[in-house]
């Protein structure tokens, strides 16, 4: 088994999973799919890499966000 780690700047997660792609919610799905949410990025990685599994490592993501907030706060 091989692993790769991907780091990405993401928005806070609003939706846990993709909305159903039925016509009335298609716009919601498109917005979710095209937004930099950790889950949408993981979903797209799984689409692009056959037989893969992608998941968010929350602790790392939260720590990165805390560090970025502190850096941005000190530069203001």
GIKA-V349717 format. One record per residue. N is the residue number from 1. SS is DSSP state (2 for helix, 1 for strand, 0 for the rest). Layout:
BEGIN
n=N ss=SS
n=N ss=SS
END
This chain:
BEGIN
n=1 ss=0
n=2 ss=0
n=3 ss=0
n=4 ss=0
n=5 ss=0
n=6 ss=0
n=7 ss=0
n=8 ss=0
n=9 ss=0
n=10 ss=0
n=11 ss=1
n=12 ss=0
n=13 ss=0
n=14 ss=0
n=15 ss=0
n=16 ss=0
n=17 ss=0
n=18 ss=0
n=19 ss=0
n=20 ss=0
n=21 ss=0
n=22 ss=0
n=23 ss=2
n=24 ss=2
n=25 ss=2
n=26 ss=2
n=27 ss=2
n=28 ss=2
n=29 ss=2
n=30 ss=2
n=31 ss=2
n=32 ss=2
n=33 ss=2
n=34 ss=2
n=35 ss=0
n=36 ss=0
n=37 ss=1
n=38 ss=2
n=39 ss=2
n=40 ss=2
n=41 ss=2
n=42 ss=2
n=43 ss=2
n=44 ss=2
n=45 ss=2
n=46 ss=2
n=47 ss=2
n=48 ss=2
n=49 ss=0
n=50 ss=0
n=51 ss=0
n=52 ss=0
n=53 ss=0
n=54 ss=0
n=55 ss=0
n=56 ss=0
n=57 ss=0
n=58 ss=2
n=59 ss=2
n=60 ss=2
n=61 ss=2
n=62 ss=2
n=63 ss=2
n=64 ss=2
n=65 ss=2
n=66 ss=2
n=67 ss=2
n=68 ss=2
n=69 ss=2
n=70 ss=2
n=71 ss=2
n=72 ss=2
n=73 ss=2
n=74 ss=2
n=75 ss=2
n=76 ss=0
END
